[in-house]
Each structure stands twice: as C-alpha cells, then as structure tokens.
C-alpha cells in the first residue's frame, strides 16, 4: 500500500473528522454539502477547490468500499 504523502495528511485528518459526523440510515450516506459547510464553520476552515475535490473523492472511495463490503 502506498504511503500517504505528508503534504496531504491534513486533508486525510479533515476527512476522518468529517467521516465521524456522517449520517447513516439504512445505508451509509454521502457527506452532504451542509455537513461539510457546518464542519468548516465549526473548525474555522475554508477548503480551497483542490481540498474540496480531494474530500469529495475520498468520500466517493469510502462509499464504494462500504458498498463492496456489504455485498
């Protein structure tokens, strides 16, 4: 498994914090824009477009992995 580049570790940390606040019902749901904006406001962070894209991609990969585990 490739190592996480140190330059991106802060985004991974943000994603893990966001992931803990994820809403789950009958299935794992994608992070909503409202959840992401609320997290940013709470932590005094504003994602730049690159960071936002990475968070979105990590969320997509997380959901893919979760759905794969359930089958």
PyMOL commands that set and color helices and strands:
alter all, ss='L'
color gray80, all
select helices_A, chain A and resi 6-20+33-43+49-70
alter helices_A, ss='H'
color red, helices_A
deselect
rebuild
show_as cartoon
